[in-house]
Every structure is written in C-alpha cells, then in structure tokens.
C-alpha cells in the first residue's frame, strides 16, 4: 500500500513540475509587448480650423461651443490647437477646485487646448470625452508615451 502512495505522489509531482515548465522549447518570446503611443494632434492656431480627426473627436464640438458661448464669439472663431491623451496625477484632472477632495490615483484622460481672441484655453477630461474648461490648471499631466 505504501508503494502505491509513493508512486501516486511521484506521478503527481511529475505532473505539477511538468506544468511549471516552459510552454515552448524556444523559451520566452524575444518579441517585446508593444506599448501604446499617445494620440497628439497639433493643429495651427491661426486661420480657419482644418478638417481633422481632432475637430471630429468626441466631446470637442461641445467644448468649442462652450468656449464660444463663454467668450461671446461665433464657434467658427474657436480653433483646436491640440488634443492629447494624458494621464492625470489625480482625480482633479489637473484642475482642483477649492473645498473639493479627489482620488489620489492616476486617471487616464485627455487635454484639449482651444484658442480664440488671441488666447489659449485648457479643457480637461477623464476617461469619458466630457471636457471641462480649466481656468487655472495646476498639475501637469504625463503624456501617455
């Protein structure tokens, strides 16, 4: 009976050790895992806004309309300067408000820069493309390179 238990234990050990071995005889893959690259669309600040993915990106039209209303100008006078995927250092999305508390975790999001009347305006968003005008950005996001 003890011999049968020993044989079963040895077989179980071989199966477990075999499962821990490499899946392929060539060893681990030499191909590195691709890393995502940032989406950054730099557009000219003067003249008419060219047709581009940035002007058609989700949430951009609403931000353009918001800035136009805020400044009392026609939306055609608002130019998309840049739209960039970023990682915000915390839940304030780089635009903390007095008396508010925010998560201290990093937050993926986007930064949109619009220009009108010779000035640039920063709009920030989290993972959803709902941009909020940030009058006093305080924390610089990390580009998602």
Secondary structure, DSSP 4 states (H G I P E B T S, - for coil): -HHHHHHHHHHHHHHHHHHHS-SSTT-S-SSPPP-----EEE--SSSSPPP-HHHHSTTHHHHHHHHHHHHT--GGG-EEEEEEEEEESSTTTT---TT-----S-EEEEEEEEEETTEEEEEEE-SSS--EEETT--SPPEE--
